[in-house]
Amino acid sequence: MKRPSPTVRLHLWLENGEGVYFGMGRAMLLLKVQELGSLKKAADQMGMSYRAAWGKIRKSEEILGIRLIASNGCRKEGCQLTEEGLRITEKFLRWFQEVEDDALRKAGEIFDCRVERYGS
């Protein structure tokens, strides 16, 4: 009987003495905001409260010293990512991908087996 290949799972984030700087949860939340045009809709789709989502974004904005989300005008018109918000999200996702690629390669070498990416 053939055993399934092991899967690499990584939990990466950046933090400093003030708290979480940026992580996959924030990146996913921001991508949903960009897709849906609403922090409330993004939070709902991710199964979190608006208050929790807003708190996470506000904390990252405070630590980073930049705005991640901007309003499209009045409240009913929704919001979108700022240029800085989009840039840090893209940088984080690129960093995560590169770390994951290295982890897959290294695990395969060390354990001498085929190792799969989580979710594939």
Secondary structure, 3 states (H helix, E strand, C coil): CCCCCCEECCCCEEEECCEEEEEHHHHHHHHHHHHHCCHHHHHHHCCCCHHHHHHHHHHHHHHHCCCCEEECCCHHHCEEECHHHHHHHHHHHHHHHHHHHHHHHHHHHHHCCCCEECCC
